[in-house]
Amino acid sequence: MTFIPYSCQDISEEDIDAVVAVLRSPFLTQGPMVPEFEERFSSMHRARHGIAVTNATAALHVACLALGAGPGMTVWTSPNSFVASANCARYCGAKIDFVDIDPVTRNMSVSHLTEKLEKAEKNGNLPGIVIPVDFSGFPCDMQEIRALANQYGFKILSDSSHAVGASYLGEPVGRMADISVFSFHPVKIITTGEGGICLTDNEMLAEKMRLIRSHGITRDPSAMSGELDGPWCYEQVTLGFNYRLTDIQAALGTSQIAGHDRRAATRSALATRYDRRLAGLPLKLPARSGDRASAHHLYVIEVDTVRGESKRLEVFESLRSENIGVNVHYIPIHLQPDYRRLGFAAGDFPASERYYKRALSIPLFATMSEDQQDRVIEALTRALN
Ligand SMILES: *Cc1c(COP(=O)(O)O)cnc(C)c1O
């Protein structure tokens, strides 16, 4: 039986033609395709500025720097995420800490966040930046987080890597954050091979991020401090990196946006089909809410039996033996050895740890057929009985 991955890209003939056209053009990088992709992606999410970079990890780094992360600042994120959501703070020399999840949404819990902020205010160690993660593509409780940000004075950096095309309170995801970040890795909703983007409505933040993306160098005379030696002049005004996306990648991304509605409809239909077919099994299914629409990046079930932990392992092995690429998202970040070294330990964030022990990501991707999905459902039903 053929292998069914938990996720995979969907590349159309139009996508291939778009990439080939760039290969025949004068610009492989720093040409017209990157601004075009930024324009399309930011208008899709109704943001004023889009700054495309090499990947979402770089996007989180650039966004943290633009928001002022550095020694003396503490950054909070969710333990139920990919390590990049936390590493970005450490790249800047900031201190990292976590806020436990809500077991229903699997996103940062507003009640835990509120409690932790009250404590931090008393102790004088409030965070400068909070990084909520739209886990699996399901938007966070951003209205509540925004109210807390206004009250306690922290910035919101939304890690929306999973949530391309998701919506919240009738608007595209990310609108209430200071900066939102998306990933274009092939397992995500749309791909550029490797790629990421920072969205913001704030002109100053956008300008800072553009500088940091490209060596901290400006060619804009109005942004320079010294004398112009001549028209060839450029100035490095801050320390930046080479985090630029190529035109080859941007062309793929622009073409992927054109095919997004069709792919999103397939993901959504498959997710609804899972919801219906799995309803009778001893599983906890992904949250649904009338005020937001998930991008359905991952379909995560929790094995909800008495011995859920050992049963999860059994189900995992059983599905893998049937060539079904189940996976686990995520090992709580604070339990990674490199985080335990910073002082974090098991028991620090019990909801994330409990969730992790029972979670299983089952296949969901835009090219998945109903026959493939039936194979997953049947194998899962057998493994649970
Ligand atoms: C994939 C992912 C990232 C990193 O994305 P890259 O583009 O691979 O660097 C960051 N955060 C989350 C939540 C992710 O899933």
PDBQT file of the ligand as one rigid body, heavy atoms in Angstrom, charges set to zero:
ROOT
HETATM    1  C1  LIG A 401       6.963  25.564  10.724  1.00  0.00    +0.000 C 
HETATM    2  C2  LIG A 401       6.894  26.440  11.906  1.00  0.00    +0.000 A 
HETATM    3  C3  LIG A 401       7.837  27.438  12.173  1.00  0.00    +0.000 A 
HETATM    4  C4  LIG A 401       9.104  27.574  11.379  1.00  0.00    +0.000 C 
HETATM    5  O1  LIG A 401       8.866  27.686  10.044  1.00  0.00    +0.000 OA
HETATM    6  P1  LIG A 401      10.056  27.579   8.998  1.00  0.00    +0.000 P 
HETATM    7  O2  LIG A 401       9.485  28.277   7.802  1.00  0.00    +0.000 OA
HETATM    8  O3  LIG A 401      10.280  26.124   8.769  1.00  0.00    +0.000 OA
HETATM    9  O4  LIG A 401      11.231  28.259   9.561  1.00  0.00    +0.000 OA
HETATM   10  C5  LIG A 401       7.625  28.278  13.233  1.00  0.00    +0.000 A 
HETATM   11  N1  LIG A 401       6.559  28.148  14.031  1.00  0.00    +0.000 NA
HETATM   12  C6  LIG A 401       5.637  27.179  13.825  1.00  0.00    +0.000 A 
HETATM   13  C7  LIG A 401       4.461  27.102  14.730  1.00  0.00    +0.000 C 
HETATM   14  C8  LIG A 401       5.791  26.288  12.769  1.00  0.00    +0.000 A 
HETATM   15  O5  LIG A 401       4.917  25.299  12.596  1.00  0.00    +0.000 OA
ENDROOT
TORSDOF 0
